[in-house]
């Protein structure tokens, strides 16, 4: 590791190749010239500690190195998981306690025809998609599910 130097108590840095002393004399090759470093006020800084940069930030305190713990990231809000069509049907039947016969009655209800058309076209069902919300409202309006069952469906939707 390359040694770092500081001048007049400043922050550690790589030493310049040359510098002037207080009398104006130019000193060169400061990395290899201890007399020149002393004359120009450069002193070797404390060595950086070995640390894990994924857990700590290394900061200069003004006199020495300090490790500052990196705080954990803020918690993220849970996100609804897109469901396959079969997962959605299983969730809806479980939450609404629908029998296969009751589910098939809903599948054949003309009031839900648009919902089923969109359902058949979808690859996944997303909880917060407007068509999912509309479809659940249609299930309630057509009497195949209660408002409480609809709310439970969305409350029990798997989250990440």
Secondary structure, DSSP 8 states (H G I E B T S, - for coil): ----EEETT---B---S-EE-TTS-EE--GGG-HHHHHHHTEEE--------TTTEEEEE-SSSEEEEE----------B--EEHHHHHHHHHHHTT--HHHHHHHHH-GGGHHHHHHHHH-SEE-TTSHHHHHHHHHHHHTTSS-HHHHHHHHHTS-B-
